[in-house]
Amino acid sequence: MWYEESVFYQIYPLGLCGAPRENDGIAVPRLLRLLGWVDHIQTLGANAVYLCPVFESDAHGYDTRDYRRVDVRLGSNEDLAQVCQAFHDKGVRVVLDGVFNHVGRGFWAFQDVLAKKWDSPYKDWFYVDFGGNSPYNDGFWYKGWEGHYELVALNLQNPAVTAYLLETVGLWMDWFHIDGLRLDVAYTLDPNFLRQLRAYCQQRDPSFFLLGEMLHGDYNRLVNPEMLHSCTNYECYKGLYSSFNSMNMFEIAHSIARQFGPENWTLYKGKHLLCFADNHDVERVASILQCPQHLPLLYGLLFAMPGIPCVYYGSEWGIQGRKRDGDWALRPALEGPVENELSAFLRKLAHIHTSTPALCHGDYGMKLLTNRQYIFQRAYKGQRVLVAINADSAPFTAHFDAGAGQAVDRLTGLPHDFGGGSLLPPYSVAYWELEAQA
């Protein structure tokens, strides 16, 4: 599948395009700002873009009013079609956010329930109790997502609801020619709905990609041949930054080995999970890392570990963003992309990743591990790449069995000889592609 050899780029359009934080009902084609980002994303080496919610909503996009109309703050359906076509013209696939667990209070069917109560034909689209009341004093209780009553839970066991959502996905495929969906809070979605969605999409387009937001637990519960192709790898997200902050590479090495190691019991061998350093819900990695010199090393690890690398807009040049300043601080308006030394390095990482089968599909095996150094191998069909990271401020000479005498560092193009030990400069990362085995 195409996603196995992809680098993703995530955009939060309501933020990047500078939309008002509440829906003001005024139509402005802000989404067309993304046209100025297409070349940057392609040049960066990303070949898939994931767009956070773009459809009509009350405020932040995850509180949908209308699944079939682009948010007026962003423009029109025609504007979204133009943006998707621009990405496709550059060979960049498009994945939209599918927010199917809940809707906003402004959702047309819920508005009908508010107006007609018992007489609404849509009352069973939600979990409603007319013997109770809501925090909004609606005269009835309803289930909100994790206690957030501005987010009204959909009844995904109601065939009318699932039929409406599947039809909506089909319309998105027809109108915008999208290549996949990222499913919001997939961990709470009804498993039977996911099975229906997978079957429907696969029948329409066998290459259609389903990615789920999962936090903890066993990802195999939803990532399997009947449901999702992939999910967000939050377990490794935490280890990526905290291993550097605590100078304890054992943490991320343990998570990767637990998930993808050579032992029979490891959890996700053969699966391609979405790996990320930050996103629209968490602090910018440039803000959370305590040592700025670790930022390129973290990305070097991200693009070489098993999984699908994903870059969040603006982070390729190291912008800051703190959760304590609110969600919108993580989703800023940006006029256009910026090029700097970090973005050039990520461009190199992305192009190496997509052109190196061992990094896309390879087995994982650890070669050397200390608190501050980490060397592992990715191997696939005779191609072997050793990834070496030195998080220390001092040089380190690594002695280990490389299984070869020489290599070429894909990052520098320079030859490397393993004889007598391998010198790792301070704050360095290397991608050594080994000479082919006879």
C-alpha positions as a printed Julia matrix, in Angstrom:
438×3 Matrix{Float64}:
   0.0     0.0    0.0
   1.15    3.51  -0.81
   1.07    4.71   2.79
   3.83    2.29   3.75
   6.31    4.36   1.74
   4.95    7.79   2.63
   5.96   10.81   4.64
   2.93   12.7    5.94
   2.52   16.43   6.49
  -0.24   17.53   8.88
  -2.09   20.84   8.58
  -4.74   22.33  10.86
  -6.49   24.52   8.24
  -8.65   26.59  10.6
  -5.45   27.59  12.38
  -2.95   27.95   9.54
  -5.44   29.91   7.41
  -6.26   32.36  10.22
  -9.97   31.58  10.58
 -11.99   33.15  13.44
 -12.09   30.85  16.46
 -15.89   30.81  16.46
 -17.98   30.34  13.35
 -19.05   33.84  12.31
 -21.03   32.65   9.29
 -19.03   34.86   6.92
 -17.76   33.05   3.84
 -14.08   33.76   3.14
 -11.95   31.48   0.89
  -9.12   31.22   3.4
  -8.48   27.58   2.44
  -6.88   28.78  -0.78
  -3.92   29.91   1.32
  -2.86   26.25   1.22
  -2.12   26.62  -2.49
   0.97   28.55  -1.45
   2.15   25.57   0.6
   1.88   22.83  -2.01
   5.34   23.29  -3.5
   6.92   23.56  -0.05
   5.31   20.31   1.1
   6.34   18.47  -2.04
   9.9    19.84  -1.88
  10.09   18.88   1.78
   9.67   15.29   0.64
   6.16   14.68   2.0
   3.99   12.72  -0.4
   0.79   12.75   1.67
  -0.98   15.57   3.48
  -3.4    15.11   6.38
  -5.87   17.97   6.77
  -7.54   18.42  10.15
 -11.29   19.24  10.01
 -12.42   21.41   7.11
 -16.19   20.99   7.28
 -18.76   23.34   8.77
 -18.44   23.44  12.55
 -19.28   25.5   15.62
 -15.71   26.44  16.52
 -12.61   24.22  16.33
 -13.65   21.82  13.59
 -14.26   18.77  15.75
 -17.76   20.09  16.57
 -19.32   19.46  13.16
 -22.44   21.24  11.93
 -22.52   19.86   8.41
 -20.32   17.05   7.05
 -21.14   17.93   3.46
 -20.23   21.61   3.36
 -16.81   23.16   3.85
 -16.66   25.56   6.81
 -17.59   29.03   5.57
 -14.59   30.42   7.44
 -12.44   28.4    5.0
 -14.51   28.86   1.87
 -16.52   26.46  -0.25
 -16.56   22.88  -1.46
 -15.13   24.16  -4.74
 -12.18   25.68  -2.85
 -11.45   22.36  -1.15
 -11.66   20.55  -4.49
  -9.17   23.04  -5.94
  -6.75   22.5   -3.05
  -7.01   18.71  -3.28
  -6.39   18.87  -7.02
  -3.32   21.05  -6.48
  -1.86   18.49  -4.1
  -2.68   15.62  -6.44
  -1.06   17.45  -9.35
   2.2    17.41  -7.36
   1.91   13.73  -6.46
   0.79   14.43  -2.88
  -2.1    12.31  -1.59
  -4.82   13.85   0.59
  -6.24   12.43   3.83
  -9.12   14.22   5.56
 -10.2    14.12   9.2
 -13.25   11.95   9.77
 -14.92   13.12  12.98
 -17.59   10.47  13.34
 -17.82    9.88  17.08
 -19.57   13.16  17.84
 -20.9    16.38  16.35
 -21.38   19.96  17.55
 -24.56   21.28  19.04
 -25.07   23.15  15.78
 -25.32   19.88  13.81
 -28.53   20.01  11.79
 -29.99   16.76  13.17
 -29.32   17.76  16.78
 -30.88   21.16  16.11
 -33.99   19.27  15.0
 -34.03   17.38  18.32
 -33.66   20.64  20.24
 -36.64   22.08  18.38
 -38.97   19.06  18.29
 -37.83   16.93  21.26
 -39.77   13.62  21.17
 -41.21   14.4   17.77
 -37.85   14.66  16.04
 -37.14   11.79  13.64
 -33.46   12.21  14.57
 -33.75   11.69  18.32
 -32.29    8.18  18.01
 -29.25    9.53  16.18
 -27.98   10.47  19.66
 -28.06    9.08  23.19
 -30.97   11.11  24.58
 -32.9    10.83  27.85
 -35.98   13.04  27.99
 -36.27   12.37  31.72
 -33.12   14.37  32.44
 -31.52   17.69  31.57
 -28.25   18.92  30.11
 -25.79   21.6   31.28
 -27.35   23.77  28.57
 -30.84   23.35  30.11
 -32.19   21.74  26.95
 -34.98   19.89  28.73
 -33.32   16.54  28.08
 -30.02   14.8   28.82
 -27.69   13.62  26.1
 -24.33   11.92  26.02
 -21.39   14.2   25.37
 -17.91   13.03  24.41
 -15.96   12.4   27.63
 -18.19   14.87  29.47
 -17.83   17.67  26.9
 -21.43   18.59  26.19
 -20.53   20.88  23.32
 -19.65   17.59  21.56
 -22.78   15.48  21.1
 -22.1    11.73  20.83
 -23.52   10.04  17.74
 -25.3     6.7   18.06
 -23.15    4.6   15.73
 -25.33    1.57  16.41
 -28.21    3.26  14.6
 -28.23    2.06  10.95
 -29.56    5.44   9.8
 -26.52    7.19  11.28
 -23.98    4.79   9.82
 -25.69    4.91   6.42
 -25.53    8.72   6.49
 -21.83    8.7    7.42
 -20.86    6.11   4.81
 -22.75    8.05   2.17
 -20.87   11.16   3.29
 -17.51    9.43   2.9
 -18.56    8.36  -0.59
 -19.41   11.95  -1.46
 -16.0    13.12  -0.22
 -14.39   10.5   -2.44
 -16.45   11.68  -5.41
 -16.15   15.42  -4.81
 -12.56   15.72  -3.6
 -10.95   12.43  -4.72
  -9.42   11.95  -1.29
  -7.03    9.08  -0.64
  -7.9     8.28   2.97
  -9.31    9.3    6.33
  -7.85    9.95   9.74
 -10.52    8.9   12.24
 -10.8    11.16  15.27
 -10.89    9.39  18.67
 -10.96    6.05  16.88
 -10.46    4.33  20.23
 -14.08    5.19  21.15
 -15.7     4.32  17.82
 -18.03    1.35  17.59
 -16.02   -1.59  16.16
 -18.89   -2.66  13.93
 -18.96    0.82  12.38
 -15.24    0.54  11.65
 -15.81   -2.8    9.95
 -18.56   -1.27   7.82
 -16.37    1.69   6.96
 -13.43   -0.51   5.96
 -15.62   -2.71   3.76
 -17.31    0.27   2.15
 -14.07    2.12   1.39
 -12.27   -0.98   0.2
 -15.08   -1.75  -2.22
 -14.97    1.82  -3.54
 -11.16    2.1   -3.68
  -8.9    -0.79  -2.57
  -6.05    1.68  -1.92
  -8.11    3.93   0.39
  -6.25    4.46   3.68
  -7.84    4.4    7.14
  -5.77    5.86   9.99
  -7.13    5.95  13.53
  -6.32    8.17  16.49
  -5.31    5.82  19.29
  -3.55    6.73  22.52
  -2.85    3.71  24.7
  -3.76    0.05  24.91
  -3.37   -2.63  22.27
  -3.36   -1.03  18.83
  -4.16   -4.42  17.28
  -7.67   -4.08  18.65
  -8.46   -1.69  15.79
  -5.47   -2.01  13.43
  -6.27   -5.26  11.66
  -7.5    -6.52   8.27
 -11.15   -5.78   9.14
 -10.8    -2.25  10.52
  -7.93    0.24  10.3
  -4.72    0.12   8.29
  -2.78    2.18  10.84
  -3.03    4.35  13.94
  -1.16    7.1   15.78
   1.81    5.76  17.74
   1.4     7.76  20.95
   3.49    5.28  22.91
   6.6     6.2   20.95
   5.63    9.88  20.78
   6.27   10.26  24.49
   9.52    8.31  24.39
  10.88   10.35  21.5
  11.2    13.57  23.45
  11.57   12.29  27.01
  14.47    9.99  26.07
  16.41   13.06  25.02
  15.26   15.25  27.91
  16.21   12.64  30.52
  19.26   11.46  28.53
  17.88    7.95  28.75
  17.75    6.37  25.29
  16.63    3.14  26.94
  13.08    4.53  27.07
  12.48    4.93  23.34
  14.56    1.83  22.58
  12.33   -0.2   24.91
   9.15    1.06  23.23
  10.43    0.35  19.71
  11.73   -3.09  20.71
   8.42   -3.92  22.41
   6.53   -2.97  19.28
   8.82   -4.11  16.46
  11.66   -6.21  17.88
  12.7    -9.58  16.41
  11.1   -11.72  19.12
   7.91  -13.59  18.29
   5.91  -11.8   20.99
   6.5    -8.23  19.82
   3.28   -6.41  19.09
   3.21   -4.68  15.73
   5.69   -6.3   13.34
   4.46   -5.82   9.8
   2.28   -2.85  10.72
   3.05    0.75   9.76
   2.01    3.1   12.56
   2.01    6.89  12.22
   5.0     8.35  14.09
   5.14   12.02  15.02
   7.05   14.52  17.14
   4.05   16.8   17.69
   0.57   17.54  16.39
  -2.43   19.83  16.95
  -3.13   18.4   20.42
   0.32   18.42  22.04
   3.16   20.86  22.66
   5.49   21.7   19.81
   8.55   19.53  20.04
  10.81   22.59  19.8
   9.17   23.87  22.99
   9.33   20.62  24.92
  12.93   19.64  24.18
  15.32   21.0   26.79
  18.38   20.96  24.51
  17.95   22.58  21.07
  20.79   20.45  19.63
  18.58   17.4   20.16
  15.91   18.57  17.71
  17.56   17.29  14.49
  18.56   14.09  16.31
  14.96   13.47  17.31
  13.85   13.88  13.72
  16.68   11.62  12.59
  15.26    8.95  14.88
  11.65    9.65  13.81
  12.41    9.17  10.1
  14.38    5.95  10.65
  12.32    4.05  13.24
   9.6     1.65  12.04
   6.52    3.54  10.96
   5.2     6.39   8.83
   6.85    9.74   9.7
   4.54   12.74  10.03
   5.58   16.4   10.27
   3.23   19.03  11.74
   3.09   22.31   9.85
   5.68   24.82  11.03
   7.62   22.31  13.08
   9.94   21.67  10.13
  11.52   25.01  10.86
  11.19   24.71  14.64
   8.3    26.95  15.68
   7.28   27.0   19.35
   3.91   26.27  20.94
   2.89   25.58  24.53
  -0.24   23.73  25.62
  -0.55   26.0   28.66
  -1.31   28.88  26.27
  -4.35   27.03  24.9
  -5.02   24.83  21.89
  -4.84   27.71  19.43
  -1.23   28.33  20.44
  -0.54   24.9   18.93
  -2.47   25.77  15.75
  -1.18   29.21  14.7
  -1.95   31.23  11.6
   1.04   31.27   9.25
   1.33   33.36   6.1
   3.69   30.95   4.38
   6.39   28.36   4.88
   9.89   29.2    6.11
  13.11   27.55   4.97
  16.04   27.18   7.35
  18.73   24.7    8.34
  16.27   22.43  10.14
  13.81   22.3    7.24
  16.67   21.48   4.87
  17.69   18.62   7.17
  14.12   17.28   7.31
  13.97   17.48   3.53
  17.02   15.25   3.36
  15.54   12.82   5.9
  12.24   12.61   4.05
  13.81   11.92   0.67
  16.08    9.28   2.17
  13.13    7.64   3.93
  10.89    7.36   0.87
  13.74    6.12  -1.36
  15.06    3.49   1.07
  13.01    0.28   1.3
  14.83   -0.77   4.48
  13.55    2.35   6.27
   9.99    1.86   4.99
   9.64   -1.91   5.39
  12.7    -3.2    7.22
  13.01   -5.39  10.26
  14.3    -3.74  13.43
  17.28   -4.89  15.47
  19.26   -3.09  18.16
  23.06   -2.95  17.86
  24.21   -0.69  20.72
  22.47    1.13  23.54
  23.67    3.42  26.32
  21.95    6.26  28.09
  23.19    8.71  25.47
  23.89    6.62  22.39
  21.6     4.42  20.35
  22.4     2.34  17.25
  19.88    0.12  15.5
  19.53   -1.62  12.16
  16.73   -1.66   9.59
  17.02   -4.51   7.07
  14.9    -5.45   4.06
  15.64   -7.77   1.13
  19.4    -7.5    1.48
  19.47   -3.74   2.1
  20.73   -2.77   5.57
  20.86    0.66   7.18
  22.41    1.35  10.58
  21.03    4.39  12.4
  23.45    5.88  14.93
  22.55    8.63  17.37
  24.82   10.37  19.85
  22.77   12.62  22.12
  25.81   13.6   24.2
  27.79   16.83  24.01
  30.99   14.75  23.82
  32.16   12.44  21.01
  31.68    8.72  21.44
  33.44    5.76  19.85
  31.03    2.92  19.29
  32.33   -0.66  19.24
  29.81   -3.17  17.92
  29.41   -5.82  15.25
  28.13   -4.02  12.17
  28.13   -7.19  10.1
  30.09   -5.36   7.41
  33.37   -3.56   7.0
  32.25   -0.42   5.28
  29.21    1.72   4.65
  28.11    5.02   3.16
  26.44    7.65   5.33
  23.26    8.5    3.44
  23.1    11.87   5.19
  26.55   13.07   4.1
  27.42   10.8    1.2
  30.75   10.02   2.88
  32.19    6.51   3.26
  32.42    4.99   6.73
  34.81    2.29   7.92
  33.8     0.25  10.96
  37.34   -0.91  11.66
  38.65    0.21  15.05
  35.28    1.56  16.19
  32.9     4.15  14.85
  33.37    7.74  15.98
  30.11    9.57  16.65
  30.56   13.36  16.88
  28.68   15.29  19.57
  24.96   15.72  18.89
  25.06   13.62  15.73
  22.98   11.22  13.69
  24.18    8.92  10.89
  22.37    6.67   8.43
  25.01    4.11   7.42
  23.93    2.01   4.46
  26.06   -1.12   4.61
  27.86   -2.71   1.73
  25.79   -5.48   0.22
  26.33   -8.94   1.68
  27.62  -11.59  -0.68
